[in-house]
Amino acid sequence: MTAENAQVEEPLKIGKRKQLFVDDYIVAERSNVTRRLGTVTKETQPLMVPNEREYPLYFGVYSTVLRDDGKFKMWYLATNRPNYDIGYAESEDGIQWKRLNVGKDGRDNFVFRGHGFSCFIDPNEKDPNHRYKGAYGPTGRWEKSQKAVHLAHSPDGIHWTAYNKGKAVLSRTAIPHPQIEGRSYVTASDTHNQINWDCDAKVYRIFTRDIYAGPVEEGDRKISRGSRTMTNPDVKADPRGWTLVQSWEFDHEGDSEYKRRQIYALTDWMYQGVHFALMSVLRTGGLIDCYIGTSRDASHWDLSWVYAGEPFIPPGPKGSFDAAGAFPFSQIVTWKNRHWLYYGAMDKGHKDLENRMSIGLATLPLDRFMSLEAGPVPGMVTTKPFKLEGSQLELNTDTSQGQISVEILDAAGGQIPGFAKAVCRDIKGMDELQLQPRWANHADLAPLIGKTIRLKLDLQNAHLYAFKINS
């Protein structure tokens, strides 16, 4: 990076939002560093198993956990067709769960019926009766035209009212699915459905299943699953006012890729300006892998980890409760400096009649989804320019086996007196989520507030996960 090139870069407006090194959004230049996927820890397992009312083959698939009212709340698929009952449970610590008899008759914990149901708490909503919003596919023997996403709202996550008089909100004529010869229609909404609010784009988003025409083999047209994204600025005013943004499938390796992998379901968890795709990926043998992808627009996804064959929640060993894979829940919960990733676990292949599903949990230290890692050869990361709006720099870094040093540069990449690498206290032998660098004559960055700066980080045998500017 030359000073001439640096001068023409527009400063990013990051404010005090945490910057995650999951992509190169904030990175101007890097050398001798490799992006690594974070390592999750599987907690006491399994957390929940089916009871006598629940169906073990699909138990816990297409589910949601949220933290609200000082507790964890769970909505999970409890029974199979035709009802697709959604069970409700609560937990104080996220580990020990209680099924509450809050169903209509007070005798069970079934609070809704819908296939592929998920819900969220809408931060954009002012009407308390619409505080929760959910997306789902229909139950029973529905008409072909109704095989599309439906929406509902609730004040408490227990008592639900359907939008659009209980009819589908996605018209197949307004937003048609791909036409496949020999099929009068294609199934949609029969895996995970999701609605959420994108606070940056100021739109609601729906994610649901899509279908693609695969190759013709022995006279038969094969099918490949896909995913689609749609937006709507105001769900209450027009629950059917959706615009197609993106529809895609795994096809980087040609027509035959559907035999190796298909995107079975995708939901979007938004965090610190990043969209995280929580993907259930079907592979040979009916196995499901949980992968993570990232995006800045919820449309174009980085699928690097899928093609690298690195699941975010790896399957367990043979004979374990999650040996055949994991269906990630629709959201990630962040609590007590950890990310909580709940999942529907399979001990045998998908649709294997002997499969007994359960609910598992994996956790990850705060913001450690991915890192830029340097080995014995020193590495370097320089950020794009941004206007400094706070005085304190915090780093999420692991230097337990190495070190990192930090230099503050001006917008053009030049040194700033007093903030050079040579006077920065070396960060060695530490593993910190919120480490605060110091310079010889400056405890913080207060003298630089309002200026456009860059960070230059030199690291060796270390991981760099994120940084944040605080007051």
Helices and strands as residue ranges (DSSP letters): H 3-7, E 19-20, E 27-31, E 34-37, E 41-42, E 64-68, E 71-77, E 85-91, E 98-99, E 110-113, E 115-121, G 128-130, E 132-137, G 144-146, E 150-154, E 161-162, G 164-166, E 194-198, E 203-217, E 220-232, E 243-248, G 255-259, E 261-271, E 274-283, E 287-295, H 304-308, E 325-328, E 333-335, E 338-346, E 358-365, E 370-374, E 379-383, E 386-387, E 392-398, E 403-410, G 421-423, E 427-428, E 431-435, G 446-448, E 452-460, E 462-470
